[in-house]
Every structure is written in C-alpha cells, then in structure tokens.
Amino acid sequence: MDIRDPVHGSIHILDEEVPIIQHPFFQRLRNIKQLGFCENPFPGSTHTRFLHSIGVMHIGTIVFDKIFRHYMEEQKIKLLKQTFRMACLLHDVGHAPLSHSTEIVMPELSKLSIPGTYLSKTDKKNDRQANHEDYTIKAIVDSSFSEAFNKLERKSGIEKKYIADLIVGKTKEPSYFTFRGINYFPMLHQLISGELDCDRMDYLLRDSYFCGVSYGNYDLDWLIDNLEPCMIDEKAFLGLSERAIVTFDDFLLSRYHMFLMVYFHYKAVCLEQLLVKFFQTSPEEYVIPADIEKYIDHDDYYLMKILRNSSNTHARNLVKNRIPLKIFESFNEDQLIKLESIQNYMEEEGIEYIRCSSSKRISKYHSENTDTPKYSVKVVRKLHETDQKSFSDINEATDLFSKFSNAHAVNRLHCNLDILATPQKNRIIDLINTGPQPRFNNI
C-alpha cells in the first residue's frame, strides 16, 4: 500500500503493517487535528495526527537506512528497523481530542492499569494525571489493538513490548537492541524522542506547510546526511557531523519561531483557555475514560458534539469562535509586572477576563523529569588524514541551548472592554498605556 503525502510524496506501507494502520485505534487519529485550535488563525492547518504519524515513520525509515546502510541485509538490523518503524508510527496513537488541549481532563494514571514494567519509579510511588504517552503505551501493550500486530509479529519476529520500550525510553532487555556488541537502544530512542528526533523533523515541515508559513522550514536532507552513530562504552548515541552544526541551529530556531508565531498564536491559545474554563465550570459534561476500549470513540468530533450541545457559556463562545479582545501581552519581566497590575485591578473590580500563558523550552534536556535518561546528541569531528573521530556534547558546539535554557513565556490578557462601565474601561486603558509598550502587539 502507498500513501500520498503532500510533504514527503509517496510513502510505502508494508502488507504486514496495513492491519495496524487500518485498526480503529490508529484510524482514530484521522479525526484528531495535529494543531488543535490553530485551525482558527491558520485555516489550512486541518492536517491530522494520522498523516503526521505516517510521516514520522517515513523519515525514521530514511534515517535508519542511512545510519545502517552497510548492514541492511543482516537479520538483526531488519528486526531493529521494523521495531523502530513501528515506534515512529505509533508514538502519538494515544493522543486525546484536539491533541494536547484536553489532557487536563484525563484520569489518574493508576486508573489506566498500565503494566508496571512501563512505569517509572516515581509513578509507582506517587499517582499523577495520565497523559497521551500513557494512553499510547496502554494501547500498544494492553488493549484490543494487539490483534493488529499478529501478521507483523509472524513475519518479522518483533514484539510489541520493545516498541513500547523505545517510546518510553527504558528497556530491561538491551540485548534485543544489541548488534555486534553495541547497544543501539539510546540512539534509537533519541530518534523517537530527543533534540533531533523524527517527530520534530516531520511536524516542523508539516505544520509550516499546512499553516502556510515558512518558519518551520530547514534542510532535512543535509541533517539526515550528517547523522551517524557514536560508539561510547559499547552503546550507540546519535551523532551529528560538525559540518551540519549550522543546519542544526537552524532546526532549533525553526522550532522556536514556530512556537512563537504559530503554536503560541493568541487566538489558538485563547480558545484553549475557553475550553479549560468549560472543563472547570462543567466538569461532568466531558470526561476522558480510563477504559482504553472506550477511548477509541474520543476524537475531535466527539468533543465538538458535546460542546455544541452544551449550554455552558464558554462552550458556546468556543464553538462560535468568540474570543475576548486581547488587551495586553508580555514578553519580558517588565511587561509581566504591568500585566499583573492590570490583572489585579480587574480582579478587584470583579471584571471577567482570561489570562493565557504559553511557555516552552527550546531543549528537552531541561525537563524536570529525571526518571528517563536524557541522551545528548554528540558532535562528530573527524581528524584530518585519519579515520579517527572525536565526540563532544551538542551544547558545546552551539550556544543556543544556553541562550534558550529558560522557558520562553508569552502572557496575554483578554477582556471584552466594550461591556465595561466607562470608568473601568478608562482605568484599564490608562494602566495599559503607562510605561513601555509590549513588543509584537499584533501577533
């Protein structure tokens, strides 16, 4: 089977992979938008998690074939390739309606009853709210989705648990990922979830294409051409030739600019906040089930039907795209102080408002989660006139990590000024106009 993708062209699907893609668990992704509410400011961004997932698998296959090009006929490499393809394909299968927007109404992790081997030490001790990655693992290893893997398992010999291991980032059986004495698990996990992973490689190009912007464009071919394994202590880590460092910088900046100009767009973020207010004020109207089999029904259309039938004010405003006026936004500490003074006044006066806060780090390695190892991309330097190579961490080759080590935050206030009493309206305008004005006020 071949799938025509407007971003990557024709993508070939193996016969034994077809049952997985055609299963209801994966088909559900056809009805989940990749960018949630970004469709409002960017009407072309109607692309789904379904095609993105297939695109990640496509890029992952190209990367794998490049890195292991000298060993493609080895049976072990064929096994690892198929396992890696499936991890790329299924990394997002657990996403909830409107992608990340509805994770706040997911149940406690313990209610999913995920096999303990896939839980971190922290999660075993302290219950937390589940996320889409938890639903992904549950779907792969403990659901009716299992039946879709039968043909693939018979043909290639792979096991679902190793697909889940690559997505989670931990394995108790490194021997499965070991070839000629080298454990390739760290590198393969980095390509699933890391600074230079196949997920980012696809969504930057795809989101940019469908949004009609150029911020996410970068040189994909040159990045892939310069990837290679770095062998350290009998483990393989993802390496990048030093000649591609500038391209890697461009890749990081593309992601940064996409967050600032697309993912943080005030209309999309404000619609998300309206959804949050709906969940808070009508908590019984929509609940994501812990039962993984019932979860199959939960897609964008399921949620939107509930919102259309709701009498909740926030739901009605959301369905009709009624977004309160953006009255102020902050990009730095001084502007944030002013924003909070405006917010304090509105709270004192009992004025209804919405505050939208968007924050993102350029690097995954500043995450507070320490249960999963953070493998750094290595920069490869080849010594002149020899076959010897030296390795260094990527942060030593670029200053972008230190420059963007703190989360970049954008805060905005929304309020319908026209419905306020004249003294209140004038006071808010005075607070807005006092002192330096925020940058990019029309983003």
N, C-alpha and C positions, 0 to 999 in steps of 0.2 A: 504494500500500500504506500502511496505517495501523498504527501500533504503539501499544498501550495501555500507558501508563506510569503507575504509581501516584503518582509525584511530579509529573509535568508534564501528565498527561492524554494526549490523543490526539496522536501525533506523525506527521506525514505524510512518507512516503518517496517520492521521485520514481521513475518507472518505470526511468529510466536508472541510478538508484542501487541498485536491487534486486540486480543481479548482484554488486555489491561486497559488500553485506551478506550475500548468500547464499553467497559463496565460502568454502571451507574455512578460509582464513586468518582471516577475520573471525568465522566461526561458532565457531572455536576459543575465542573469548572467552566463549562461553556457559558454558564449563567452567572458567573461572578466576574465583575469588571476588575481589570488589573489595577485601576487607579481610583476606584470608588467614586467619590463626588467630583473628581477632577473633570468629569464629563461636562459639568456646568460651565466653567470658564474655557474649557478646551473641548468643543463638541465632537471633535474627531476621535477623542480618546475612549472609544467604546470597546477597545480590544480586551480580551479576557485572559484569565489565568490558564485557560486551556491551551491557547496557542503559545503563550509565554513559556509554559512548561515544556512543550514540544521544542520550542526554540532553544531552551537551555540544554535539552538533551542533544540537539543538533550541534551546538557549539561545543558541548562536552565531548562529543564524539570526535570532532575535528582536533581538539586539544589532545585527547588521549592518543589518537592515531599519530600525531606529530611527536609526542613525547616517547611513545613506544614503537616508533616506526621500524626499528631494527628487529623487533621481536613479535611482530603481529601474527606469525604462524605458530607461536608457542601456545599450547593448550591453556596454561595458567593465565597468560595475558588475555586470551579470548574470554576466560571466565571473569577476570577482573574488569574487562571492558564492558561486558554485559551487566555486571553488578553496578558499575559506575553509571552506565546509561540509565538504568532504572532509578538510581538515586537522583540523578539530574531531572528525570521526568516527573518523579513523584514528590519532590521536595516541597511542593506547595499544595498537595492534594487535600490537606486539612484546613485550608483557608475558609473562613466564615463569610457570610454575605457582606458585600461591599468591602472585601479584603480585610484591612486592619480595623475598620471603623466599628465593628461590632464585638470585638474581643472582650470589651468591658462587661458583657453580659454572659460570658462563658462561665460554667460552673467551677467548683473547686476541682483541682487536679485529681484528688482521691476518688471522686465520683466516676472518673473515666475507667478506673481499674486497669491501668496500663501495667503490663508485666514489670516487675521490679527491676529486672536487669536493664531496663531502658530509663530508669530514674536516677538522678544524681543523688549523692549523699544528703544534700540539703533538702531535696524534695521528699526524700524518705522520712526525714525528721520533722519537717515543717510543711504543712499543706499551704498551697497557694492557688491563685486563679489559673485555670488552664489557658493555653494559648494555641494558636493554629498549628504549631510544631507538635504539640502533644496530640492533637487530633490526627495529624499526619502519621505519627508513629502508631497510634491505636488502629488506624485504618489499615496500615500495611501489615502489622503483625497479629492483629486480634479482631478480625471482622470478616464479613462475608466477601470482602474484596479478595481474600485469599484464593478463592476458586479461580480467579482470573490469571493466577500465576502458574497454574498446573502445566500448561503447554510449554511455557518458558523454562520451568524448572526441569522438565523432562528433556528438553532439547539442549540446554546449556549447563545444567547441573548447579545453578545458583540457588541460594536460599534467601528468603525474604529478610531474615534477621540481619544479614550482612548489608543489605540495602539500608535498613534502619540504622545500623551502626554508622554508616557513612554520613547519614543525615544528622544523627545525634552528635557525632564527633568522638565517640569512645567505642572501643571493642575489647572483648575479653579473649578474642581469638585472633591475634595478629598474624598467626601462621597462614590464615586464609588470604591475607593481603601481601604475603611474602613471596618474592620471586628472586631466585638465585642469591638467597641470603640477605636480601634487602626488603625491609618492611615499607611498603608504599602507602600504608594507610594515612599517615599525616598529609602527604601530598594530595591524595585523592579527596580527603575531607576538605583541605584548603580550596580545592576547585569546586566543592559544593557550597562551602560557607567560609569565606575569607576575604582578605583585602582585594584579591584579584580572582574572584570566583566566576563561574559560568553564569550564575544567576544575574550578577551585576552586568556582565558582558552583554547579556541579552536585553535586560529591561531598560538599560540606558538608551540603546539604539531603538528599541521598540517603542518606548514611551515617547521619545523625541519624535519619531516618525509619525505616530498617531496623533500626537498633540500639535503637530505642525510647527515645531520649533527646532532649533539647531543646537541647543545647549548640551544635549547628551551625545553628540557625535564625537567619535575618537577613532583612532586607527586600529581596528580589531585585528586585521591581518598581521600587522607588524608586532603587536603584542603576542599573538599566538606563535609567530615565527621565532620569537625570542624566549619562549618558555622552555625550561628543561629541569630535570630532577637534580637535586643537590643531595649527595650521599653523606650523611653525618652520623657516625656511630651506628651504622647498619640500618639507618632509617632514611627514607627519601622525603625531602621537603621541596616545596615549589620554589623554583629558581627563575630569575629573570636576568637576561644578559644586560650588562651595564649600558650597552648601546641603545637600550629601549627605555631607559630611565625617564627621559623627557616625555616619551609617549605615556608612560605610567603616570607621570604628573598630570598630563592632560586628561587621562582617565579619571583620576581623583577629582580634578577640578570640574570635569563634566558632571560628575555625580553631585558635587557641591552646588553647582549652578542649577541643576535640575531640582534640587530640594528648594533652593531659594526662589526660583522663578516659576516652578510648576507644582511640586508637591506641597509647598507652603502657600500656594495662592490663597488669598484671603477668602474668596468665595467658597472654595472647596473646604477649607478649614472651618469656616463658619457653619456650613451645612453639617459638618461632623459634630459641631458643638450643639446644634439644634437636635441632632439625633441623640446625643448624650443627655440633653435636657428631657427629651421624650422618655428615655430609659429611666431617668431619675424620678420623673413625675408620674409615669405609668408603668411601674416595674413588672406588673403582671401581664401586660399585653404582649410582650415578646421575650421569650427565654430560649436560649440555645440549649438543646438537650444534651445530657451526658451520654445517652444511648447512641452509640455510633451508627446504628442502623437507621435511627430516626433522623440523624444528622444529614443523611443523603438528601432529604427534602429541602434543606435550608440553603437557599440561594438568594440572589438579589430579588428575584420576582416574588419569592415567598415573603420576604421582609417588606417589600414595597406594597404588597397587597394589604398587609397588616396596617401599614402607615396610612394608606388611602382610606381604610375603613375606620380609622381611629378618629375620635372626637377631640383628642388632645391637641391643644393649640400649636405646640411645637411640631407635631406630626403634620398638621395642615400646612403650616408655614414651610416645612421641609418639602412636602410633595409639590407645593406651588412655587418653590424656589424663592420664597420671600425672605430675603436676607436683610437684617437691620443694617443701617448705614454704618460704614467704617468711619469712626470719628478720630481715631488716633492709633498709631503703631510705633513701636520702639525697636531699635536695632542695637542700642548700646545702653550702658548703665544710666547715663544722664537722662536719656529719653524714658527709660523704665521708671525712674523716680517720678517724672511728670505723669506718666500713665497711671501710676498707682495713686497719685494725688487726685486725678480725675475720677478714678475708680472709687476712692474713699468718699468723695463728695456724692457720687451717685448712690452709694450705699447709705449714706447719712440721710439722703432725701427720699430713699425708697424707690429710686428710679430703676426700672428693669434694663439690664444690659447683658451683653455676652462678652466674656474675655476669652480670646483664643491665644493659646501659647503653643508654638511649634519649636521643637528643639531636635537637633541631630548632630552627631559627631561624624567627622569625615572618616574616622578609623574605628574598626570593630575591636581593636585591642585595648581600648579604654573602657570596655564594658566592666561592670562591677561583678558579673558572674564569673567566679573563679573555679567552678566545678568542671568546666570543659576546657581542655588545654587550648591556648591561643598560639597557633603556629605562625611564626613570622615568615613572610616571603624573603628569600635570600637573593642578594645581588651577586651575579656570577662575573668574575673578572678573569679573563684568560691571559696568562703570562705570555709575553712575546716569544715567538720561535720555540715554544714548548707546548706540550699537551696538558700542562698543569693548570689548575684553576684555584682561585681563592674565593671564599664566600664571606659575605657580610650581611647584616640585617638591613632590610629595606629602609628603615628610618635613618640609617647612617648615610644613605645616598641621596635623600631628599629632605628638605626642611618643612615640607607641607604637613607632616604629622605633628611636629611641634607647633607649627603655626595654627593648626586647627585642632589641637589636642582637647581644648574645651568645647563643649557643645555650643553650636551656634543657635541662638534663640531669637525668634521673632514673636513679639507680643502685640496683640491688637485689641482694641475696644470697639464694640458695635453697639449702637443705640439709635432708636428712632427719635431723633431730635424734634421732628415736626409735631409730635403728640404731647410734648412737654409744655409746661407753663412757661411764659416768656422769661420770667426771672431765672428759672432753672436753665433754660436754653442759653441765655446770655452768659450765665456764670460758667457753664461748660465751655462755651466758645472762648471766654476770657482765659480759662485755665489752659486751653489748647494753644492759644496764641502767645502765652507768656514764655519767654526764653527761646532757645534754639529750636528749630523745627526738625521733625524726623526726616530721614532720607527716604527716597523711593516711595513717597506717599501714595503714588498711584499704581503700585504693583498689584 
